């Protein structure tokens, strides 16, 4: 047998362990000439994962005691083993001997969560109180534990102590706890507090109009109609669902009104295509700001009334870059591309710095004219102004370069997008398929995987041979496995791999491993990890992935 490194041995023994072959794992471990801490940890992890709980935990602890040195992972794995086996006495003894810098917060959180799941609140509280370095998980677990068991007063005390580290999860736990206990007013007050502290916006969280009306009734019942900040959000809710009469009634009853109140009503009229009403409302508005004027410009542009856009723009007391952008976008959306470019030049002459949306609108001009040179010039401006990494600019650049046949450049920009959205993927799919080859298809298929387009992915994959006479390679199959896996079609993904005419590489197996972990199919995950081990002997990452999966599944 060729000489193997510690990484190779560690990966192999973990592979055997995940396949249920614990004895072969131990045989490999005993053959090693030198044991690093990671090797000991891997073998202990293998025993902890063994389904013969008592045997596995006993062997794991025996090895743990033999370790010449330990680290935080050693203690965390052993703690997880004791807790999952409900051996809390041993877990507590182990916990007492952990150095504080390794104990907190991870080992403490493991033991505390174990106690909470077993309804042993007294012990959970004791652990929580001795944690020197609490993290958000420590606080959240304790608050959530109290809420789920109806101990709202305890939960609220901890919640109030958390201060600025409260996340959306813990807010929702508290609100849900109040609602389940029938404390509806407390739940609403928390909801409002969450809104005031800018954690979420009320209006986007309302999924249907009936739900929004219930919130409105409850607000009235609690006598909060005077809260302009809150009532503005309800006006926006009515407007978004097209109930402008209800929005207007609420607006008329509001005292005092602020400029946001007027702008929400104005935006509602424009959003619902009620431009005459919007114009009349604008004329009567007691409070206006640049956003009011810009809303009207946007409204006129949606109707193709660009002359009125210019008229309103010229009447504005001041022009910020948002107003300029609205005007330029209006011309671009009306396909008056030369006019849009002329107004951009006027904007530059007035020394108004464009924002990313301005450049996006101008790139739409380049796209509409199919003028690559203009697109390249705007790209250079974006780079000079440090806006080339703005998502709206990147999406527009993808469209311009793809439309003009520069697919490689489009793909480079797409690959540089840190967090692509559905516009990024749709742009890449739509434009790239105008100039397909074996290099661009992986991009298209990857986009389908990210936005969940299973049928479209199948169609594009099949079209490679049927329409474009391109034989799919391993990279294309990896993308298809990713598409199927993310959609939860794990068996179909497995069958696709088994029938591939080319040899699957680690990317194909890795796609199946990732999908199996997402959908908690540990049997398929183990199979994929074994195949990756055969392809990449020195790669231990699949087994770390499996360990995380195993932890998540208890």
BELCORFEN-V597104 format. One record per backbone hydrogen bond with DSSP energy under -1.0 kcal/mol. NH is the residue of the N-H (numbers start at 1). CO is the residue of the C=O. E is the energy in kcal/mol with one decimal. If there is no record, write none. Layout:
# BELCORFEN-V597104
<<NH:CO:E> <NH:CO:E>>
This chain:
# BELCORFEN-V597104
<<9:5:-2.4> <10:6:-2.9> <11:7:-2.6> <12:8:-2.4> <13:9:-2.8> <14:10:-1.8> <15:11:-2.0> <16:12:-2.5> <17:13:-2.0> <18:14:-2.6> <19:15:-1.3> <20:17:-1.7> <21:16:-3.0> <25:21:-1.7> <26:22:-2.3> <27:23:-2.2> <28:24:-2.2> <29:25:-2.3> <30:26:-2.6> <31:27:-1.3> <40:36:-1.9> <41:37:-2.7> <42:38:-2.3> <43:39:-2.2> <44:40:-2.6> <45:41:-2.6> <46:42:-2.2> <47:43:-2.0> <48:44:-2.6> <49:45:-2.1> <53:51:-1.7> <56:52:-3.2> <57:53:-3.1> <58:54:-2.4> <59:55:-2.5> <60:56:-2.5> <61:57:-2.5> <62:58:-2.0> <63:59:-2.3> <64:60:-2.5> <65:61:-2.3> <75:71:-1.6> <76:72:-2.4> <77:73:-2.9> <78:74:-2.0> <79:75:-2.6> <80:76:-2.5> <81:77:-2.2> <82:78:-2.3> <83:79:-2.5> <84:80:-2.7> <85:81:-1.5> <86:83:-1.8> <87:82:-2.9> <88:86:-1.1> <91:87:-1.9> <92:88:-2.6> <93:89:-1.9> <94:90:-2.6> <95:91:-2.5> <96:92:-1.9> <97:94:-1.1> <98:95:-1.3> <102:99:-1.7> <103:99:-2.1> <104:100:-2.3> <108:103:-2.1> <109:105:-2.8> <110:106:-2.1> <111:107:-2.3> <112:108:-2.8> <113:109:-2.7> <114:110:-1.8> <115:111:-2.3> <116:112:-2.4> <117:113:-2.5> <118:114:-1.2> <119:116:-1.7> <120:115:-3.0> <124:120:-2.0> <125:121:-2.8> <126:122:-2.0> <127:123:-2.2> <128:124:-2.6> <129:125:-2.5> <130:126:-1.0> <139:135:-1.9> <140:136:-2.8> <141:137:-2.7> <142:138:-1.6> <143:139:-2.5> <144:140:-2.9> <145:141:-2.3> <146:142:-2.2> <147:143:-2.5> <148:144:-2.6> <150:147:-1.8> <151:146:-2.7> <152:150:-1.3> <155:151:-2.2> <156:152:-3.0> <157:153:-1.8> <158:154:-1.8> <159:155:-2.7> <160:156:-2.6> <161:157:-1.3> <162:158:-1.2> <165:162:-1.4> <166:163:-1.3> <171:167:-1.9> <172:168:-2.4> <173:169:-2.1> <174:170:-2.1> <175:171:-2.6> <176:172:-2.9> <177:173:-2.3> <178:174:-2.2> <179:175:-2.3> <180:176:-2.4> <181:177:-1.4> <182:179:-1.3> <183:178:-2.6> <184:182:-1.7> <187:183:-2.2> <188:184:-2.5> <189:185:-2.6> <190:186:-2.3> <191:187:-2.2> <192:188:-2.8> <193:189:-2.5> <194:190:-2.8> <195:191:-1.9> <196:192:-2.8> <197:193:-2.0> <198:195:-1.8> <199:194:-2.4> <206:203:-1.1> <212:208:-1.8> <213:209:-2.4> <214:210:-1.8> <215:211:-1.9> <216:212:-2.2> <217:213:-2.6> <218:214:-2.3> <219:215:-2.3> <220:216:-2.2> <221:217:-2.7> <222:218:-1.8> <223:220:-1.6> <224:219:-2.5> <227:224:-1.7> <228:226:-1.1> <231:227:-2.9> <232:228:-2.3> <233:229:-1.1> <234:230:-1.5> <235:231:-2.5> <236:232:-2.2> <237:233:-1.7> <238:234:-2.5> <239:235:-2.4> <240:236:-2.4> <241:237:-1.5> <242:239:-1.5> <243:238:-2.5> <244:242:-1.4> <247:243:-1.9> <248:244:-2.6> <249:245:-2.3> <250:246:-2.1> <251:247:-2.4> <252:248:-2.8> <253:249:-1.5> <262:258:-1.5> <263:259:-2.4> <264:260:-2.6> <265:261:-1.8> <266:262:-2.4> <267:263:-2.9> <268:264:-2.1> <269:265:-2.1> <270:266:-2.1> <271:267:-3.0> <272:268:-1.8> <273:270:-1.7> <274:269:-2.8> <275:273:-1.3> <278:274:-2.2> <279:275:-2.6> <280:276:-2.5> <281:277:-2.6> <282:278:-2.6> <283:279:-2.2> <284:280:-1.4> <285:281:-1.0> <292:289:-1.5> <293:289:-1.3> <294:290:-2.4> <295:291:-2.1> <296:292:-1.6> <297:293:-2.2> <298:294:-2.5> <299:295:-2.2> <300:296:-2.6> <301:297:-2.1> <302:298:-1.8> <304:301:-1.6> <305:300:-2.5> <306:304:-1.6> <309:305:-1.5> <310:306:-2.2> <311:307:-2.2> <312:308:-2.7> <313:309:-2.4> <314:310:-2.7> <315:311:-1.3> <324:320:-1.9> <325:321:-2.1> <326:322:-2.3> <327:323:-2.1> <328:324:-2.6> <329:325:-3.0> <330:326:-2.0> <331:327:-2.0> <332:328:-2.3> <333:329:-3.1> <334:330:-1.5> <335:332:-1.6> <336:331:-3.0> <337:335:-1.0> <340:336:-2.0> <341:337:-2.2> <342:338:-2.2> <343:339:-2.2> <344:340:-1.6> <345:341:-2.1> <346:342:-1.9> <347:343:-2.1> <348:344:-2.1> <349:345:-2.2> <350:346:-1.7> <351:348:-1.6> <352:347:-2.1> <359:355:-1.7> <360:356:-2.1> <361:357:-2.2> <362:358:-2.2> <363:359:-2.4> <364:360:-1.5> <365:361:-1.1> <366:362:-1.8> <367:363:-2.5> <368:364:-2.7> <369:365:-2.1> <371:366:-2.2> <375:371:-1.6> <376:372:-2.5> <377:373:-2.0> <378:374:-2.4> <379:375:-2.2> <380:376:-2.0> <381:377:-2.1> <382:378:-2.8> <383:379:-2.2> <384:380:-2.5> <385:381:-2.2> <386:383:-1.3> <387:382:-3.5> <390:387:-1.7> <394:390:-2.6> <395:391:-2.7> <396:392:-1.7> <397:393:-2.5> <398:394:-2.3> <399:395:-1.7> <400:396:-2.2> <401:397:-2.8> <402:398:-2.2> <403:399:-2.6> <404:400:-1.7> <405:402:-1.7> <406:401:-2.7> <407:405:-1.3> <410:406:-2.1> <411:407:-2.8> <412:408:-2.1> <413:409:-2.0> <414:410:-2.6> <415:411:-2.8> <417:414:-1.2> <425:421:-1.9> <426:422:-2.7> <427:423:-2.6> <428:424:-2.1> <429:425:-2.7> <430:426:-2.9> <431:427:-2.2> <432:428:-1.7> <433:429:-1.7> <434:431:-1.5> <435:432:-2.2> <441:437:-1.7> <444:440:-1.9> <445:441:-2.9> <446:442:-2.5> <447:443:-2.1> <448:444:-2.0> <449:445:-2.0> <450:446:-2.0> <451:447:-1.7> <453:448:-2.4> <454:452:-1.4> <457:453:-2.0> <458:454:-2.5> <459:455:-2.3> <460:456:-2.8> <461:457:-2.5> <462:458:-2.7> <463:459:-1.9> <466:462:-2.0> <467:463:-2.2> <468:463:-1.9> <470:464:-3.3> <477:473:-2.0> <478:474:-2.4> <479:475:-1.7> <480:476:-1.9> <481:477:-2.7> <482:478:-2.0> <483:479:-2.4> <484:480:-2.6> <485:481:-2.8> <486:482:-2.5> <487:483:-1.1> <488:485:-1.7> <489:484:-2.6> <490:488:-1.5> <493:489:-2.0> <494:490:-2.5> <495:491:-2.4> <496:492:-2.0> <497:493:-1.9> <498:494:-2.0> <499:495:-1.3> <500:497:-1.3> <509:505:-1.8> <510:506:-3.0> <511:507:-1.7> <512:508:-1.5> <513:509:-2.5> <514:510:-2.7> <515:511:-2.1> <516:512:-2.5> <517:513:-2.0> <518:514:-2.1> <519:515:-2.4> <521:516:-2.8> <525:521:-1.9> <526:522:-2.5> <527:523:-1.9> <528:524:-2.6> <529:525:-2.5> <530:526:-2.2> <531:527:-1.9> <532:528:-2.2> <533:529:-2.3> <534:530:-1.7> <535:531:-1.4> <536:532:-3.1> <539:536:-1.7> <543:540:-1.0> <544:540:-1.2> <545:541:-2.2> <546:542:-1.9> <547:543:-2.1> <548:544:-2.2> <549:545:-2.2> <550:546:-2.8> <551:547:-2.3> <552:548:-2.4> <553:549:-1.5> <554:551:-1.6>>
